[in-house]
Amino acid sequence: MRRPNRSSPSLGRERTPPPTEPGWVQGYNAQLVVTDDYLVLAHTVTQDTNDTAWFVPMTEAALATAATAATVAPVRDPAG
């Protein structure tokens, strides 16, 4: 029997099955904040079953990284 697809926890419909249910149990929830070109600004891994509470902390971490990156001189290619 095929199990139904599970929704994303970011949609607020994720349900972790009780421990007595056969199948899977969500163990970890990875959070990423990336730029349009996929530069990672912030990341963490949690055991929270819903990632809604991580929106503000991850946004703050990304803004702090971006502010730090803006103060660092660009790396120059030694060959060029």
N, CA, C and O atoms as CSV, one atom per row, in Angstrom:
chain,resi,resn,atom,element,x,y,z
A,1,MET,N,N,0.840,-1.182,0.000
A,1,MET,CA,C,0.000,0.000,0.000
A,1,MET,C,C,0.884,1.243,0.000
A,1,MET,O,O,1.842,1.325,0.768
A,2,ARG,N,N,0.572,2.187,-0.839
A,2,ARG,CA,C,1.348,3.425,-0.946
A,2,ARG,C,C,0.841,4.444,0.061
A,2,ARG,O,O,-0.362,4.669,0.192
A,3,ARG,N,N,1.784,5.056,0.769
A,3,ARG,CA,C,1.424,6.084,1.763
A,3,ARG,C,C,1.166,7.400,1.048
A,3,ARG,O,O,1.812,7.682,0.039
A,4,PRO,N,N,0.241,8.210,1.541
A,4,PRO,CA,C,-0.004,9.522,0.919
A,4,PRO,C,C,1.183,10.446,1.135
A,4,PRO,O,O,1.927,10.303,2.105
A,5,ASN,N,N,1.351,11.396,0.220
A,5,ASN,CA,C,2.404,12.393,0.358
A,5,ASN,C,C,2.154,13.245,1.578
A,5,ASN,O,O,1.008,13.543,1.914
A,6,ARG,N,N,3.228,13.638,2.244
A,6,ARG,CA,C,3.137,14.539,3.396
A,6,ARG,C,C,3.364,15.957,2.917
A,6,ARG,O,O,4.161,16.177,2.005
A,7,SER,N,N,2.693,16.909,3.500
A,7,SER,CA,C,2.872,18.306,3.106
A,7,SER,C,C,4.089,18.905,3.798
A,7,SER,O,O,4.608,18.342,4.762
A,8,SER,N,N,4.531,20.038,3.304
A,8,SER,CA,C,5.665,20.737,3.882
A,8,SER,C,C,5.272,21.361,5.215
A,8,SER,O,O,4.172,21.901,5.335
A,9,PRO,N,N,6.153,21.300,6.231
A,9,PRO,CA,C,5.839,21.940,7.514
A,9,PRO,C,C,5.682,23.453,7.384
A,9,PRO,O,O,5.028,24.082,8.215
A,10,SER,N,N,6.277,24.039,6.348
A,10,SER,CA,C,6.145,25.479,6.182
A,10,SER,C,C,4.738,25.866,5.752
A,10,SER,O,O,4.369,27.038,5.829
A,11,LEU,N,N,3.957,24.906,5.306
A,11,LEU,CA,C,2.573,25.191,4.930
A,11,LEU,C,C,1.641,25.090,6.137
A,11,LEU,O,O,0.461,25.425,6.038
A,12,GLY,N,N,2.163,24.632,7.272
A,12,GLY,CA,C,1.358,24.576,8.480
A,12,GLY,C,C,0.426,23.377,8.554
A,12,GLY,O,O,-0.448,23.335,9.420
A,13,ARG,N,N,0.592,22.394,7.659
A,13,ARG,CA,C,-0.281,21.232,7.676
A,13,ARG,C,C,0.473,19.954,8.023
A,13,ARG,O,O,-0.099,18.866,7.962
A,14,GLU,N,N,1.721,20.066,8.377
A,14,GLU,CA,C,2.513,18.883,8.664
A,14,GLU,C,C,2.025,18.224,9.939
A,14,GLU,O,O,1.779,18.894,10.943
A,15,ARG,N,N,1.889,16.936,9.894
A,15,ARG,CA,C,1.478,16.179,11.069
A,15,ARG,C,C,2.458,15.041,11.261
A,15,ARG,O,O,2.604,14.188,10.384
A,16,THR,N,N,3.120,15.021,12.385
A,16,THR,CA,C,4.023,13.928,12.698
A,16,THR,C,C,3.188,12.811,13.297
A,16,THR,O,O,2.425,13.048,14.234
A,17,PRO,N,N,3.318,11.586,12.770
A,17,PRO,CA,C,2.499,10.501,13.296
A,17,PRO,C,C,2.892,10.164,14.721
A,17,PRO,O,O,4.042,10.366,15.111
A,18,PRO,N,N,1.955,9.655,15.498
A,18,PRO,CA,C,2.305,9.231,16.857
A,18,PRO,C,C,3.308,8.083,16.797
A,18,PRO,O,O,3.367,7.370,15.796
A,19,PRO,N,N,4.095,7.895,17.855
A,19,PRO,CA,C,5.136,6.868,17.826
A,19,PRO,C,C,4.619,5.461,17.559
A,19,PRO,O,O,5.381,4.615,17.090
A,20,THR,N,N,3.356,5.187,17.840
A,20,THR,CA,C,2.822,3.843,17.640
A,20,THR,C,C,2.425,3.584,16.196
A,20,THR,O,O,2.182,2.434,15.831
A,21,GLU,N,N,2.350,4.630,15.353
A,21,GLU,CA,C,1.968,4.445,13.951
A,21,GLU,C,C,3.153,3.894,13.168
A,21,GLU,O,O,4.259,4.428,13.265
A,22,PRO,N,N,2.937,2.827,12.388
A,22,PRO,CA,C,4.051,2.333,11.573
A,22,PRO,C,C,4.374,3.339,10.464
A,22,PRO,O,O,3.505,4.089,10.021
A,23,GLY,N,N,5.606,3.344,10.036
A,23,GLY,CA,C,5.986,4.275,8.983
A,23,GLY,C,C,7.142,5.138,9.417
A,23,GLY,O,O,8.117,4.636,9.977
A,24,TRP,N,N,7.053,6.411,9.173
A,24,TRP,CA,C,8.157,7.313,9.431
A,24,TRP,C,C,7.833,8.266,10.568
A,24,TRP,O,O,6.669,8.488,10.899
A,25,VAL,N,N,8.863,8.816,11.152
A,25,VAL,CA,C,8.741,9.884,12.137
A,25,VAL,C,C,9.723,10.964,11.715
A,25,VAL,O,O,10.891,10.676,11.454
A,26,GLN,N,N,9.255,12.208,11.645
A,26,GLN,CA,C,10.147,13.294,11.258
A,26,GLN,C,C,11.176,13.485,12.354
A,26,GLN,O,O,10.828,13.702,13.514
A,27,GLY,N,N,12.450,13.404,11.979
A,27,GLY,CA,C,13.498,13.524,12.973
A,27,GLY,C,C,14.128,14.906,13.010
A,27,GLY,O,O,14.382,15.447,14.086
A,28,TYR,N,N,14.384,15.486,11.825
A,28,TYR,CA,C,15.059,16.771,11.771
A,28,TYR,C,C,14.400,17.666,10.732
A,28,TYR,O,O,13.813,17.185,9.762
A,29,ASN,N,N,14.503,18.966,10.945
A,29,ASN,CA,C,13.915,19.949,10.055
A,29,ASN,C,C,15.015,20.974,9.756
A,29,ASN,O,O,15.413,21.737,10.636
A,30,ALA,N,N,15.498,20.988,8.523
A,30,ALA,CA,C,16.575,21.905,8.141
A,30,ALA,C,C,15.990,23.234,7.669
A,30,ALA,O,O,15.000,23.261,6.938
A,31,GLN,N,N,16.601,24.319,8.088
A,31,GLN,CA,C,16.185,25.668,7.715
A,31,GLN,C,C,17.325,26.334,6.944
A,31,GLN,O,O,18.482,26.260,7.356
A,32,LEU,N,N,17.000,26.979,5.834
A,32,LEU,CA,C,17.990,27.710,5.045
A,32,LEU,C,C,17.426,29.053,4.622
A,32,LEU,O,O,16.231,29.180,4.357
A,33,VAL,N,N,18.283,30.042,4.560
A,33,VAL,CA,C,17.955,31.324,3.936
A,33,VAL,C,C,19.021,31.538,2.874
A,33,VAL,O,O,20.213,31.567,3.179
A,34,VAL,N,N,18.586,31.688,1.616
A,34,VAL,CA,C,19.531,31.837,0.512
A,34,VAL,C,C,19.184,33.068,-0.321
A,34,VAL,O,O,18.055,33.558,-0.299
A,35,THR,N,N,20.184,33.552,-1.055
A,35,THR,CA,C,19.963,34.661,-1.984
A,35,THR,C,C,19.389,34.100,-3.284
A,35,THR,O,O,19.237,32.887,-3.432
A,36,ASP,N,N,19.075,34.989,-4.218
A,36,ASP,CA,C,18.542,34.551,-5.511
A,36,ASP,C,C,19.498,33.632,-6.263
A,36,ASP,O,O,19.070,32.784,-7.046
A,37,ASP,N,N,20.810,33.808,-6.016
A,37,ASP,CA,C,21.783,32.944,-6.686
A,37,ASP,C,C,22.287,31.827,-5.763
A,37,ASP,O,O,23.359,31.264,-5.986
A,38,TYR,N,N,21.510,31.517,-4.737
A,38,TYR,CA,C,21.716,30.372,-3.834
A,38,TYR,C,C,22.923,30.479,-2.912
A,38,TYR,O,O,23.472,29.461,-2.491
A,39,LEU,N,N,23.335,31.685,-2.599
A,39,LEU,CA,C,24.350,31.876,-1.565
A,39,LEU,C,C,23.653,31.701,-0.212
A,39,LEU,O,O,22.668,32.384,0.072
A,40,VAL,N,N,24.155,30.801,0.608
A,40,VAL,CA,C,23.522,30.531,1.905
A,40,VAL,C,C,23.894,31.640,2.883
A,40,VAL,O,O,25.072,31.886,3.142
A,41,LEU,N,N,22.868,32.310,3.425
A,41,LEU,CA,C,23.089,33.379,4.397
A,41,LEU,C,C,22.896,32.891,5.829
A,41,LEU,O,O,23.511,33.426,6.751
A,42,ALA,N,N,22.054,31.891,6.023
A,42,ALA,CA,C,21.805,31.364,7.364
A,42,ALA,C,C,21.321,29.926,7.240
A,42,ALA,O,O,20.654,29.567,6.269
A,43,HIS,N,N,21.663,29.105,8.234
A,43,HIS,CA,C,21.205,27.721,8.240
A,43,HIS,C,C,21.147,27.190,9.659
A,43,HIS,O,O,21.867,27.662,10.538
A,44,THR,N,N,20.293,26.212,9.879
A,44,THR,CA,C,20.212,25.508,11.149
A,44,THR,C,C,19.430,24.230,10.934
A,44,THR,O,O,18.716,24.089,9.941
A,45,VAL,N,N,19.565,23.299,11.862
A,45,VAL,CA,C,18.790,22.058,11.844
A,45,VAL,C,C,18.136,21.936,13.204
A,45,VAL,O,O,18.791,22.088,14.235
A,46,THR,N,N,16.829,21.660,13.202
A,46,THR,CA,C,16.083,21.558,14.450
A,46,THR,C,C,15.339,20.228,14.515
A,46,THR,O,O,15.300,19.477,13.541
A,47,GLN,N,N,14.763,19.955,15.649
A,47,GLN,CA,C,13.867,18.812,15.799
A,47,GLN,C,C,12.420,19.293,15.920
A,47,GLN,O,O,11.535,18.512,16.271
A,48,ASP,N,N,12.176,20.562,15.636
A,48,ASP,CA,C,10.807,21.082,15.661
A,48,ASP,C,C,10.025,20.494,14.496
A,48,ASP,O,O,10.547,20.394,13.385
A,49,THR,N,N,8.778,20.106,14.740
A,49,THR,CA,C,7.975,19.519,13.670
A,49,THR,C,C,7.340,20.577,12.780
A,49,THR,O,O,6.855,20.252,11.697
A,50,ASN,N,N,7.332,21.818,13.205
A,50,ASN,CA,C,6.780,22.898,12.396
A,50,ASN,C,C,7.786,24.043,12.395
A,50,ASN,O,O,8.295,24.425,13.448
A,51,ASP,N,N,8.073,24.590,11.216
A,51,ASP,CA,C,9.142,25.592,11.129
A,51,ASP,C,C,8.665,27.037,11.201
A,51,ASP,O,O,9.457,27.950,10.967
A,52,THR,N,N,7.416,27.265,11.512
A,52,THR,CA,C,6.880,28.624,11.574
A,52,THR,C,C,7.642,29.501,12.569
A,52,THR,O,O,7.900,30.673,12.294
A,53,ALA,N,N,7.996,28.944,13.703
A,53,ALA,CA,C,8.687,29.722,14.741
A,53,ALA,C,C,10.093,30.134,14.323
A,53,ALA,O,O,10.697,30.991,14.968
A,54,TRP,N,N,10.624,29.547,13.263
A,54,TRP,CA,C,11.978,29.849,12.826
A,54,TRP,C,C,12.051,30.985,11.818
A,54,TRP,O,O,13.152,31.381,11.433
A,55,PHE,N,N,10.922,31.521,11.378
A,55,PHE,CA,C,10.942,32.581,10.372
A,55,PHE,C,C,11.717,33.810,10.854
A,55,PHE,O,O,12.623,34.277,10.163
A,56,VAL,N,N,11.378,34.326,12.008
A,56,VAL,CA,C,12.033,35.543,12.520
A,56,VAL,C,C,13.501,35.293,12.868
A,56,VAL,O,O,14.350,36.075,12.439
A,57,PRO,N,N,13.847,34.236,13.629
A,57,PRO,CA,C,15.270,34.027,13.922
A,57,PRO,C,C,16.131,33.823,12.671
A,57,PRO,O,O,17.263,34.303,12.616
A,58,MET,N,N,15.610,33.126,11.680
A,58,MET,CA,C,16.385,32.904,10.456
A,58,MET,C,C,16.516,34.190,9.645
A,58,MET,O,O,17.563,34.439,9.047
A,59,THR,N,N,15.470,35.004,9.620
A,59,THR,CA,C,15.532,36.290,8.930
A,59,THR,C,C,16.563,37.197,9.601
A,59,THR,O,O,17.355,37.850,8.921
A,60,GLU,N,N,16.552,37.236,10.929
A,60,GLU,CA,C,17.523,38.050,11.667
A,60,GLU,C,C,18.949,37.560,11.417
A,60,GLU,O,O,19.862,38.370,11.250
A,61,ALA,N,N,19.145,36.244,11.391
A,61,ALA,CA,C,20.474,35.687,11.136
A,61,ALA,C,C,20.948,36.041,9.721
A,61,ALA,O,O,22.117,36.368,9.520
A,62,ALA,N,N,20.045,35.975,8.752
A,62,ALA,CA,C,20.401,36.318,7.371
A,62,ALA,C,C,20.754,37.796,7.252
A,62,ALA,O,O,21.713,38.153,6.568
A,63,LEU,N,N,19.989,38.650,7.909
A,63,LEU,CA,C,20.294,40.084,7.867
A,63,LEU,C,C,21.632,40.388,8.519
A,63,LEU,O,O,22.378,41.241,8.038
A,64,ALA,N,N,21.943,39.694,9.613
A,64,ALA,CA,C,23.236,39.895,10.278
A,64,ALA,C,C,24.383,39.439,9.375
A,64,ALA,O,O,25.418,40.102,9.300
A,65,THR,N,N,24.198,38.310,8.692
A,65,THR,CA,C,25.223,37.827,7.764
A,65,THR,C,C,25.418,38.801,6.616
A,65,THR,O,O,26.549,39.097,6.231
A,66,ALA,N,N,24.320,39.298,6.070
A,66,ALA,CA,C,24.404,40.249,4.958
A,66,ALA,C,C,25.096,41.531,5.398
A,66,ALA,O,O,25.882,42.095,4.636
A,67,ALA,N,N,24.824,42.003,6.607
A,67,ALA,CA,C,25.471,43.215,7.108
A,67,ALA,C,C,26.968,42.990,7.281
A,67,ALA,O,O,27.768,43.872,6.971
A,68,THR,N,N,27.348,41.825,7.769
A,68,THR,CA,C,28.766,41.503,7.925
A,68,THR,C,C,29.444,41.390,6.567
A,68,THR,O,O,30.553,41.892,6.380
A,69,ALA,N,N,28.787,40.738,5.629
A,69,ALA,CA,C,29.358,40.556,4.290
A,69,ALA,C,C,29.555,41.894,3.582
A,69,ALA,O,O,30.472,42.038,2.773
A,70,ALA,N,N,28.709,42.862,3.877
A,70,ALA,CA,C,28.814,44.168,3.231
A,70,ALA,C,C,30.048,44.931,3.703
A,70,ALA,O,O,30.489,45.864,3.032
A,71,THR,N,N,30.615,44.546,4.853
A,71,THR,CA,C,31.781,45.250,5.390
A,71,THR,C,C,33.095,44.564,5.043
A,71,THR,O,O,34.165,45.085,5.360
A,72,VAL,N,N,33.032,43.406,4.398
A,72,VAL,CA,C,34.233,42.638,4.054
A,72,VAL,C,C,34.669,43.003,2.634
A,72,VAL,O,O,33.845,43.084,1.724
A,73,ALA,N,N,35.957,43.219,2.460
A,73,ALA,CA,C,36.479,43.544,1.127
A,73,ALA,C,C,36.373,42.319,0.227
A,73,ALA,O,O,36.580,41.197,0.688
A,74,PRO,N,N,36.058,42.516,-1.038
A,74,PRO,CA,C,35.963,41.379,-1.944
A,74,PRO,C,C,37.333,40.711,-2.145
A,74,PRO,O,O,38.374,41.364,-2.069
A,75,VAL,N,N,37.307,39.446,-2.393
A,75,VAL,CA,C,38.543,38.687,-2.646
A,75,VAL,C,C,38.925,38.899,-4.102
A,75,VAL,O,O,38.093,38.773,-5.001
A,76,ARG,N,N,40.174,39.216,-4.320
A,76,ARG,CA,C,40.648,39.444,-5.691
A,76,ARG,C,C,41.329,38.195,-6.223
A,76,ARG,O,O,42.006,37.479,-5.486
A,77,ASP,N,N,41.141,37.945,-7.500
A,77,ASP,CA,C,41.774,36.819,-8.162
A,77,ASP,C,C,43.255,37.133,-8.358
A,77,ASP,O,O,43.591,38.084,-9.064
A,78,PRO,N,N,44.152,36.349,-7.741
A,78,PRO,CA,C,45.578,36.667,-7.873
A,78,PRO,C,C,46.082,36.500,-9.314
A,78,PRO,O,O,47.114,37.072,-9.667
A,79,ALA,N,N,45.396,35.752,-10.126
A,79,ALA,CA,C,45.829,35.531,-11.503
A,79,ALA,C,C,45.380,36.674,-12.425
A,79,ALA,O,O,45.910,36.847,-13.523
A,80,GLY,N,N,44.405,37.440,-11.960
A,80,GLY,CA,C,43.827,38.422,-12.860
A,80,GLY,C,C,44.069,39.807,-12.509
A,80,GLY,O,O,43.617,40.710,-13.213
